[in-house]
Amino acid sequence: MTMEESKAYIGMWVTKDGNIRHELLPNNRYDEARGSKISAYQGDYFVTGNHIDYKDDTGFTADGEFRNGILYHAGMVFYKEI
């Protein structure tokens, strides 16, 4: 089953040091915090299979991939908070 099919991607994803936090919301919006800056980036995301595409509200785009319950995005590794 892919992340898209299971919707297991919804929730908070954090780097190991907790510095960067992506909240993937059920309405295909995300809110990213960096350090003490809450809502540093916000925008839309789209999941296709195990691939995720981001488009922030300024027009910047990025992507990532879910593998074995871990999100790899822009050279960073995110773990889902439970």
ABEGO torsion letter per residue (X at the ends): XBAAAAGAABEBBBBAAGABBBBBBAAGBBBBBBEABBGABBEBBBBBEABBBBBBAAGBBBBBBBBGGBBBBGGBBBBBBX
